[in-house]
Amino acid sequence: MPCGTIASPNGNDLAYMEQLLESVEATDLATPAPIEQRWTRSSRACMSPAHSERPDDLFTWVGIIMYLPTQEKEQRDAITQRFWDYNAHCRRKLWSKFGAHQHWAKIEIPDSVDELQWVRARLAERFPVAEFNAAKRKLDPKHVLGNHLIDTLLMTDEWTLEIE
C-alpha cells in the first residue's frame, strides 16, 4: 500500500498496523507473530502493486500468512480456514481504507461470483486492466501466455468466454 514518499512518509503504514493489531486484540482473529512488514520504493512496472511514476514514492508490504506446522488434515483445514478469515478481515476492513492491494503472488480466485466481481473491480481501479487486455489480444491471440488465475481475474467476460 502507498505510504507517502521517502522524504515525507504519511504514516499509513503504521496506522494500518495499529488498526490491524486493534482488530486482533478485540476479536479472536488468529494471526501469527511477528507480522511481517517491509518497505520499498515505487516500481515503474504498471502491473506492480507498488507502481508509481514518482520514483520516491514509498510502499509497504504486510504479510498475511498462517503457518501449517502439522500434517493432520483436520488441524491443517482449521488453520487454513483461520487464514481465510484473517485474509477476509484485512481485505474488507483495511485494504480499501488504505489503498492496499494483494500481491500477485498471493492472490487467488474467490469462491463466489460476488467476491470475484469485487476483486475484479478493485483490480480495475488500481491497474491498467483494459490496456493489459488490449496488449494480450494483440500479442497473444492464441492464449499461449495466459493462465486460469490471470484470465479469470483480469479478462473481460467476453474475452474469457472466447478462451473456454
N, CA and C of each residue as an Amber inpcrd file, in Angstrom:
protein
   492
   0.8520000  -1.1680000   0.0000000   0.0000000   0.0000000   0.0000000
   0.8930000   1.2240000   0.0000000   0.4280000   2.3010000  -0.6070000
   1.2180000   3.5290000  -0.6040000   1.2670000   4.1210000   0.8030000
   2.4190000   4.7050000   1.1330000   2.5510000   5.3220000   2.4600000
   3.4170000   6.5780000   2.4040000   3.1670000   7.4070000   1.3820000
   3.8660000   8.6820000   1.2770000   5.0770000   8.5990000   0.3810000
   6.0730000   9.3730000   0.7390000   7.3290000   9.3910000  -0.0160000
   8.4860000   9.1190000   0.9350000   9.6520000   8.8850000   0.3490000
  10.8440000   8.6530000   1.1610000  11.0710000   9.8590000   2.0820000
  10.9560000  11.0530000   1.5370000  11.2040000  12.2720000   2.3180000
  10.0530000  12.6280000   3.2540000   8.8450000  12.1930000   2.8890000
   7.6740000  12.5860000   3.6780000   6.6700000  11.4400000   3.7950000
   6.9640000  10.4500000   4.6470000   6.0100000   9.3550000   4.8410000
   4.7050000   9.8890000   5.4400000   3.5740000   9.3070000   5.0460000
   2.2880000   9.8110000   5.5360000   1.7490000   9.0660000   6.7520000
   2.4380000   8.0310000   7.1950000   2.0220000   7.3160000   8.3950000
   0.9990000   6.2170000   8.1650000   0.5460000   6.0260000   6.9220000
  -0.4430000   4.9810000   6.6650000   0.0870000   3.5830000   6.9830000
   1.3930000   3.3950000   6.8350000   1.9770000   2.0930000   7.1470000
   1.7790000   1.7460000   8.6180000   1.9960000   2.6980000   9.4850000
   1.8360000   2.4490000  10.9200000   0.3660000   2.4610000  11.3280000
  -0.4300000   3.3210000  10.7180000  -1.8660000   3.3610000  11.0230000
  -2.5260000   2.0330000  10.6510000  -2.1410000   1.4680000   9.5190000
  -2.6650000   0.1660000   9.1090000  -2.3580000  -0.8750000  10.1790000
  -1.0950000  -0.9240000  10.5930000  -0.6920000  -1.9180000  11.5870000
  -1.4080000  -1.6950000  12.9190000  -1.5800000  -0.4620000  13.3230000
  -2.3000000  -0.1790000  14.5700000  -3.7320000  -0.6750000  14.4950000
  -4.3940000  -0.4270000  13.3670000  -5.7720000  -0.8880000  13.2180000
  -5.8590000  -2.4030000  13.1300000  -4.8960000  -3.0150000  12.4630000
  -4.8640000  -4.4760000  12.4000000  -4.6780000  -5.0530000  13.7980000
  -3.7470000  -4.5160000  14.5650000  -3.4980000  -5.0260000  15.9140000
  -4.6970000  -4.7920000  16.8330000  -5.3710000  -3.6630000  16.6830000
  -6.5940000  -3.4120000  17.4550000  -7.6460000  -4.4830000  17.1420000
  -7.7820000  -4.8260000  15.8650000  -8.7390000  -5.8610000  15.4620000
  -8.3690000  -7.2100000  16.0530000  -7.1050000  -7.5230000  16.0190000
  -6.6300000  -8.8020000  16.5440000  -6.9340000  -8.8910000  18.0400000
  -6.6520000  -7.8260000  18.7540000  -6.8530000  -7.8300000  20.2030000
  -8.3260000  -7.7950000  20.5880000  -9.1740000  -7.2030000  19.7640000
 -10.6010000  -7.0680000  20.0800000 -11.4250000  -8.2940000  19.6780000
 -10.8560000  -9.1760000  18.8880000 -11.5830000 -10.3510000  18.3960000
 -10.7400000 -11.6000000  18.6170000 -11.2310000 -12.6970000  18.0870000
 -10.4390000 -13.9330000  18.1370000  -9.7430000 -14.1770000  16.7970000
  -9.4880000 -13.0980000  16.0670000  -8.8170000 -13.1920000  14.7810000
  -7.4160000 -13.7760000  14.9820000  -7.1850000 -14.9170000  14.3960000
  -5.8950000 -15.5880000  14.5490000  -4.8660000 -14.9610000  13.6250000
  -3.7430000 -14.5650000  14.1950000  -2.6400000 -14.0190000  13.4060000
  -1.3280000 -14.5250000  13.9900000  -0.4150000 -14.9590000  13.1320000
   0.8860000 -15.3810000  13.6490000   1.7100000 -14.1560000  14.0290000
   2.6510000 -14.3660000  14.9070000   3.5440000 -13.2720000  15.3010000
   4.9680000 -13.7170000  15.0060000   5.8120000 -12.8090000  14.5960000
   5.5140000 -11.4050000  14.3070000   4.8210000 -11.2580000  12.9510000
   4.1270000 -10.1560000  12.7690000   3.5290000  -9.8360000  11.4780000
   4.6160000  -9.1640000  10.6520000   4.9020000  -9.7330000   9.5040000
   5.9730000  -9.2120000   8.6590000   5.5200000  -7.9440000   7.9430000
   6.3720000  -6.9130000   7.9820000   6.1120000  -5.6810000   7.2490000
   7.4240000  -5.2230000   6.6240000   7.3600000  -4.8850000   5.3340000
   8.5400000  -4.4180000   4.6020000   8.1880000  -3.1360000   3.8540000
   9.2050000  -2.4070000   3.4260000   9.0040000  -1.1660000   2.6770000
   9.8220000  -1.2170000   1.3950000   9.3300000  -0.5080000   0.3900000
  10.0380000  -0.4280000  -0.8760000   9.7090000   0.9000000  -1.5540000
  10.5520000   1.3080000  -2.4510000  10.2360000   2.4340000  -3.3220000
   9.2910000   1.9620000  -4.4130000   8.8250000   2.9050000  -5.1840000
   7.8880000   2.5920000  -6.2580000   8.5520000   1.7770000  -7.3650000
   7.6990000   1.1890000  -8.1840000   8.1220000   0.4330000  -9.3470000
   7.5440000   1.1100000 -10.5920000   8.2890000   1.0840000 -11.6850000
   7.7670000   1.6250000 -12.9440000   6.8830000   0.6200000 -13.6680000
   6.8540000  -0.6240000 -13.2080000   6.0250000  -1.6640000 -13.8330000
   4.5520000  -1.3730000 -13.5530000   3.7860000  -1.1640000 -14.6050000
   2.3810000  -0.7550000 -14.4640000   1.5180000  -1.7500000 -13.6970000
   1.8600000  -3.0150000 -13.7200000   1.0510000  -4.0160000 -13.0380000
   1.5900000  -4.3460000 -11.6370000   2.5600000  -3.6000000 -11.1700000
   3.0880000  -3.8110000  -9.8220000   2.1720000  -3.1590000  -8.7890000
   1.9330000  -3.8110000  -7.6530000   1.1730000  -3.1670000  -6.5780000
   1.8660000  -1.9000000  -6.0620000   3.1580000  -1.7690000  -6.3480000
   3.9090000  -0.5860000  -5.9260000   4.1660000   0.3690000  -7.0980000
   3.3230000   0.3020000  -8.1270000   3.5400000   1.1620000  -9.2900000
   3.2840000   2.6280000  -8.9650000   4.1920000   3.4550000  -9.4460000
   4.0280000   4.9060000  -9.3930000   5.0250000   5.5080000 -10.3670000
   4.6260000   6.6050000 -10.9670000   5.5380000   7.3270000 -11.8570000
   6.5660000   8.1270000 -11.0640000   6.3140000   8.3120000  -9.7760000
   7.2250000   9.0910000  -8.9290000   8.2090000   8.1420000  -8.2280000
   9.4940000   8.2380000  -8.5380000  10.4690000   7.2710000  -8.0130000
  10.6430000   7.3120000  -6.4990000  10.2890000   8.3990000  -5.8410000
  10.4690000   8.4770000  -4.3940000   9.2270000   8.0820000  -3.6010000
   8.1670000   7.6280000  -4.2880000   7.0010000   7.1550000  -3.5470000
   7.3780000   5.9130000  -2.7420000   6.7770000   5.7980000  -1.5820000
   7.0840000   4.7310000  -0.6390000   5.8800000   3.8020000  -0.5160000
   6.1500000   2.5100000  -0.4600000   5.1050000   1.4980000  -0.3090000
   5.4940000   0.5520000   0.8180000   4.4790000   0.0080000   1.4700000
   4.7270000  -1.0050000   2.4860000   4.0040000  -2.2860000   2.1100000
   4.5790000  -3.3860000   2.5200000   4.0280000  -4.7190000   2.2710000
   3.8070000  -5.3610000   3.6390000   2.6040000  -5.8540000   3.8790000
   2.2760000  -6.5060000   5.1470000   1.8980000  -7.9450000   4.8420000
   2.6030000  -8.8650000   5.4510000   2.3600000 -10.2800000   5.1880000
   1.1110000 -10.8020000   5.8680000   0.3170000 -11.5430000   5.1230000
  -0.8240000 -12.2720000   5.6790000  -0.4820000 -13.7410000   5.5040000
   0.0080000 -14.3310000   6.5670000   0.4510000 -15.7220000   6.4850000
  -0.1420000 -16.5100000   7.6440000  -0.1010000 -17.8100000   7.4920000
  -0.5220000 -18.7110000   8.5590000   0.3520000 -19.9610000   8.4190000
   1.0480000 -20.3200000   9.4530000   1.9230000 -21.4800000   9.4170000
   1.1150000 -22.7670000   9.5490000   1.5420000 -23.8000000   8.8430000
   0.8930000 -25.1190000   8.8840000   1.8800000 -26.1250000   9.4830000
   2.0180000 -26.1470000  10.8190000   3.0570000 -26.9710000  11.4420000
   2.6890000 -28.4430000  11.6270000   1.5670000 -28.8550000  11.1430000
   1.1120000 -30.2250000  11.3630000   0.7320000 -30.8810000  10.0410000
   0.7680000 -32.1900000  10.0340000   0.3300000 -32.9500000   8.8590000
  -1.0840000 -33.4970000   9.0420000  -1.6840000 -33.2670000  10.2080000
  -3.0360000 -33.7600000  10.4610000  -4.0400000 -32.9350000   9.6700000
  -4.8300000 -33.6170000   8.8270000  -5.7370000 -32.9420000   7.9120000
  -6.7150000 -32.0160000   8.6280000  -7.3270000 -32.4620000   9.6990000
  -8.3100000 -31.6240000  10.4020000  -7.6670000 -30.3440000  10.9340000
  -6.4760000 -30.4670000  11.5040000  -5.7880000 -29.2820000  12.0160000
  -5.3890000 -28.3450000  10.8720000  -4.8680000 -28.9170000   9.7840000
  -4.4850000 -28.0950000   8.6310000  -5.6990000 -27.3680000   8.0540000
  -6.8230000 -28.0800000   7.9660000  -8.0460000 -27.4570000   7.4580000
  -8.5020000 -26.3230000   8.3690000  -8.4110000 -26.5180000   9.6690000
  -8.8090000 -25.4680000  10.6180000  -7.8880000 -24.2580000  10.5030000
  -6.5970000 -24.5020000  10.3710000  -5.6330000 -23.4060000  10.2250000
  -5.8840000 -22.6700000   8.9100000  -6.1300000 -23.4170000   7.8530000
  -6.4160000 -22.8030000   6.5500000  -7.6630000 -21.9300000   6.6210000
  -8.6980000 -22.3870000   7.2940000  -9.9120000 -21.5790000   7.4500000
  -9.6180000 -20.2930000   8.2240000  -8.7960000 -20.3850000   9.2580000
  -8.4360000 -19.1880000  10.0240000  -7.6290000 -18.2210000   9.1540000
  -6.7790000 -18.7600000   8.2720000  -6.0510000 -17.9070000   7.3340000
  -7.0350000 -17.1150000   6.4710000  -8.0500000 -17.8110000   5.9230000
  -9.0180000 -17.1320000   5.0620000  -9.8380000 -16.1050000   5.8440000
 -10.0970000 -16.3820000   7.1250000 -10.7760000 -15.3960000   7.9730000
  -9.9100000 -14.1470000   8.1260000  -8.6370000 -14.3520000   8.3930000
  -7.6700000 -13.2610000   8.5560000  -7.5650000 -12.4590000   7.2520000
  -7.4210000 -13.1590000   6.1400000  -7.3160000 -12.5190000   4.8310000
  -8.5730000 -11.6980000   4.5320000  -9.7520000 -12.2800000   4.7710000
 -11.0200000 -11.5860000   4.5030000 -11.1590000 -10.3490000   5.3810000
 -10.7300000 -10.4530000   6.6160000 -10.8030000  -9.2900000   7.5080000
  -9.9560000  -8.1400000   6.9560000  -8.7280000  -8.4340000   6.5830000
  -7.8490000  -7.3900000   6.0360000  -8.4280000  -6.8220000   4.7480000
  -8.9060000  -7.7080000   3.8980000  -9.4520000  -7.3020000   2.6020000
 -10.6590000  -6.3810000   2.7810000 -11.5560000  -6.7360000   3.6610000
 -12.8100000  -5.9880000   3.8140000 -12.6980000  -4.7680000   4.7300000
 -11.8810000  -4.8510000   5.7570000 -11.8390000  -3.7770000   6.7580000
 -10.7060000  -2.7770000   6.5500000  -9.6420000  -3.1970000   5.8770000
  -8.4620000  -2.3400000   5.8300000  -8.0020000  -1.9370000   4.4240000
  -8.0810000  -2.8360000   3.4720000  -7.4590000  -2.5720000   2.1770000
  -8.0010000  -1.3350000   1.4800000  -9.3080000  -1.2020000   1.3720000
  -9.8660000  -0.0370000   0.6770000  -9.5100000   1.2470000   1.4000000
  -9.5740000   1.2090000   2.6980000  -9.2740000   2.3880000   3.5140000
  -7.8500000   2.8970000   3.2900000  -6.9090000   1.9700000   3.0930000
  -5.5020000   2.3470000   2.9730000  -4.9520000   2.2130000   1.5510000
  -5.8000000   1.8580000   0.5960000  -5.3380000   1.7020000  -0.7850000
  -4.4480000   0.4910000  -0.9740000  -4.6420000  -0.5260000  -0.1550000
  -3.8240000  -1.7380000  -0.2320000  -4.3740000  -2.6910000  -1.2890000
  -3.4690000  -3.4340000  -1.8960000  -3.8270000  -4.4610000  -2.8680000
  -2.9750000  -5.6860000  -2.6240000  -3.5660000  -6.8240000  -2.8810000
  -2.8600000  -8.0770000  -2.6810000  -1.7800000  -8.2470000  -3.7420000
  -0.6380000  -8.7520000  -3.3220000   0.4580000  -9.0240000  -4.2420000
   0.0360000 -10.1360000  -5.2020000   0.4590000 -10.0270000  -6.4450000
   0.0750000 -11.0010000  -7.4660000   0.4540000 -12.4260000  -7.0640000
   1.5380000 -12.6030000  -6.3410000   1.9580000 -13.9450000  -5.9390000
   1.0640000 -14.5390000  -4.8620000   0.2210000 -13.7100000  -4.2630000
  -0.6320000 -14.1730000  -3.1640000  -2.1180000 -14.2040000  -3.5130000
  -2.4880000 -13.6610000  -4.6420000  -3.8980000 -13.5490000  -4.9950000
  -4.4390000 -14.8980000  -5.4520000  -5.7100000 -15.1450000  -5.1360000
  -6.3760000 -16.3770000  -5.5490000  -7.7600000 -16.0480000  -6.0810000
  -8.3380000 -16.9770000  -6.8190000  -9.6880000 -16.7820000  -7.3490000
 -10.6820000 -16.9620000  -6.2090000 -11.5460000 -15.9890000  -5.9980000
 -12.5470000 -16.1080000  -4.9240000 -13.5330000 -17.2370000  -5.1940000
 -14.1830000 -17.6820000  -4.1140000 -15.1470000 -18.7750000  -4.2110000
 -16.4920000 -18.3520000  -4.7860000 -16.8810000 -17.0920000  -4.5730000
 -18.2180000 -16.6680000  -5.0100000 -18.1290000 -15.6830000  -6.1670000
 -19.1980000 -15.6170000  -6.9460000 -19.2750000 -14.6820000  -8.0730000
 -19.2300000 -13.2440000  -7.5570000 -19.9390000 -12.9670000  -6.4600000
 -19.9360000 -11.6070000  -5.9050000 -18.5310000 -11.1780000  -5.4970000
 -17.8100000 -12.0710000  -4.8430000 -16.4480000 -11.7620000  -4.4190000
 -15.5340000 -11.5900000  -5.6310000 -15.7210000 -12.4120000  -6.6610000
 -14.9370000 -12.2810000  -7.8890000 -15.1820000 -10.9140000  -8.5250000
 -16.4270000 -10.4800000  -8.5820000 -16.7380000  -9.1650000  -9.1520000
 -16.0770000  -8.0540000  -8.3430000 -16.0760000  -8.2020000  -7.0220000
 -15.4480000  -7.2050000  -6.1470000 -13.9420000  -7.1420000  -6.4120000
 -13.2990000  -8.3130000  -6.5110000 -11.8590000  -8.3630000  -6.7790000
 -11.5600000  -7.7460000  -8.1440000 -12.3370000  -8.1080000  -9.1560000
 -12.1290000  -7.5360000 -10.4990000 -12.2590000  -6.0130000 -10.4840000
 -13.2580000  -5.5010000  -9.7820000 -13.4630000  -4.0460000  -9.7190000
 -12.2770000  -3.3680000  -9.0370000 -11.7950000  -3.9430000  -7.9480000
 -10.6490000  -3.3520000  -7.2500000  -9.3990000  -3.3880000  -8.1200000
  -9.1880000  -4.4890000  -8.8220000  -8.0280000  -4.5850000  -9.7090000
  -8.1180000  -3.5530000 -10.8280000  -9.3200000  -3.3730000 -11.3780000
  -9.5090000  -2.3960000 -12.4600000  -9.3140000  -0.9610000 -11.9620000
  -9.5870000  -0.7140000 -10.6820000  -9.3450000   0.6180000 -10.1130000
  -7.8510000   0.9100000 -10.0010000  -7.0590000  -0.0990000  -9.7260000
  -5.6390000   0.1040000  -9.4360000  -4.7290000  -0.0970000 -10.6370000
  -5.0980000  -1.0360000 -11.4960000  -4.2040000  -1.4250000 -12.5840000
  -4.8220000  -1.1070000 -13.9430000  -3.9860000  -0.9230000 -14.9710000
  -4.4970000  -0.6490000 -16.3220000  -4.9880000  -1.9290000 -17.0010000
  -6.0780000  -2.4640000 -16.4960000  -6.5890000  -3.7490000 -16.9650000
  -6.9960000  -3.6910000 -18.4370000  -7.6410000  -2.6140000 -18.8600000
  -8.0490000  -2.5030000 -20.2710000  -6.8330000  -2.5310000 -21.1890000
  -5.7760000  -1.8230000 -20.8080000  -4.5560000  -1.8170000 -21.6190000
  -3.8950000  -3.1940000 -21.6140000  -3.9150000  -3.8430000 -20.4630000
  -3.3740000  -5.1970000 -20.3650000  -4.1090000  -6.1280000 -21.3230000
  -5.4400000  -6.0710000 -21.2930000  -6.2450000  -6.9400000 -22.1510000
  -6.0260000  -6.6280000 -23.6270000  -5.9100000  -5.3570000 -23.9750000
  -5.6610000  -4.9810000 -25.3690000  -4.3120000  -5.5330000 -25.8310000
  -3.2880000  -5.4030000 -24.9940000  -1.9660000  -5.9340000 -25.3380000
  -2.0160000  -7.4550000 -25.4540000  -2.7500000  -8.0870000 -24.5620000
  -2.8470000  -9.5540000 -24.6060000  -3.5570000 -10.0170000 -25.8770000
  -4.6200000  -9.3220000 -26.2580000  -5.3240000  -9.6880000 -27.5020000
  -4.3860000  -9.5840000 -28.7070000  -3.5850000  -8.5310000 -28.7180000
  -2.6940000  -8.2890000 -29.8550000  -1.4910000  -9.2390000 -29.8490000
  -0.8640000  -9.3900000 -28.6900000   0.3950000 -10.1220000 -28.6170000
   0.2470000 -11.6210000 -28.3470000  -0.9270000 -12.0310000 -27.8620000
  -1.1430000 -13.4310000 -27.5150000  -2.5160000 -13.8930000 -28.0070000
  -2.7580000 -13.8100000 -29.3240000  -4.0890000 -14.1340000 -29.8470000
  -4.4890000 -15.6050000 -29.6620000  -3.5130000 -16.4800000 -29.4500000
  -3.8350000 -17.8960000 -29.2580000  -3.8430000 -18.2800000 -27.7810000
  -3.7080000 -17.3030000 -26.9050000  -3.8120000 -17.5010000 -25.4550000
  -2.7550000 -18.4480000 -24.8980000  -1.5650000 -18.4070000 -25.4620000
  -0.4850000 -19.2660000 -25.0140000   0.0800000 -18.7970000 -23.6650000
   0.1060000 -17.4930000 -23.4470000   0.7570000 -16.9530000 -22.2550000
  -0.1790000 -16.7780000 -21.0610000  -1.4260000 -17.0960000 -21.2130000
  -2.3690000 -16.9220000 -20.1190000  -2.3360000 -18.0700000 -19.1320000
  -3.0380000 -17.8710000 -18.0580000  -3.2910000 -18.9520000 -17.1250000
  -4.6630000 -18.7080000 -16.5050000  -5.2160000 -19.7080000 -15.8890000
  -6.5810000 -19.6350000 -15.3740000  -6.7470000 -18.4760000 -14.3720000
  -5.7920000 -18.3020000 -13.4920000  -5.8770000 -17.2540000 -12.4770000
  -5.9510000 -15.8690000 -13.1100000  -4.9860000 -15.5210000 -13.9170000
  -4.9280000 -14.1770000 -14.5110000  -6.0950000 -13.9570000 -15.4600000
  -6.4050000 -14.9480000 -16.2720000  -7.5250000 -14.7970000 -17.2030000
  -8.8320000 -14.5730000 -16.4520000  -9.0490000 -15.2930000 -15.3670000
 -10.2850000 -15.1440000 -14.5980000 -10.3590000 -13.7810000 -13.9180000
  -9.2500000 -13.3100000 -13.3890000  -9.2620000 -12.0530000 -12.6490000
  -9.2370000 -10.8160000 -13.5410000  -8.5670000 -10.8840000 -14.6710000
  -8.3420000  -9.6770000 -15.4690000  -9.0870000  -9.5970000 -16.7850000
  -9.4210000 -10.7270000 -17.3490000 -10.0370000 -10.6840000 -18.6650000
 -11.5170000 -10.3500000 -18.5410000 -12.0380000  -9.6520000 -19.5180000
 -13.4650000  -9.3550000 -19.5280000 -14.2360000 -10.6520000 -19.7290000
 -15.5120000 -10.6470000 -19.3810000 -16.3260000 -11.8510000 -19.5620000
 -16.3260000 -12.2890000 -21.0220000 -16.4200000 -11.3190000 -21.9270000
 -16.4250000 -11.6250000 -23.3630000 -15.1430000 -12.3500000 -23.7580000
 -13.9950000 -11.8480000 -23.3010000 -12.7000000 -12.4180000 -23.6200000
 -12.5510000 -13.7960000 -22.9790000 -12.9980000 -13.9340000 -21.7190000
 -12.9010000 -15.2080000 -21.0260000 -13.7140000 -16.2680000 -21.7710000
 -14.8900000 -15.8970000 -22.2560000 -15.7160000 -16.8670000 -22.9680000
 -15.0300000 -17.3460000 -24.2400000 -14.2510000 -16.4750000 -24.8630000
 -13.5560000 -16.8600000 -26.0820000 -12.5430000 -17.9640000 -25.8490000
 -11.9370000 -18.0120000 -24.6830000 -10.8540000 -18.9680000 -24.4610000
 -11.3080000 -20.2510000 -23.7920000 -12.5600000 -20.3240000 -23.3850000
 -13.0500000 -21.5440000 -22.7360000 -13.3840000 -22.6110000 -23.7580000
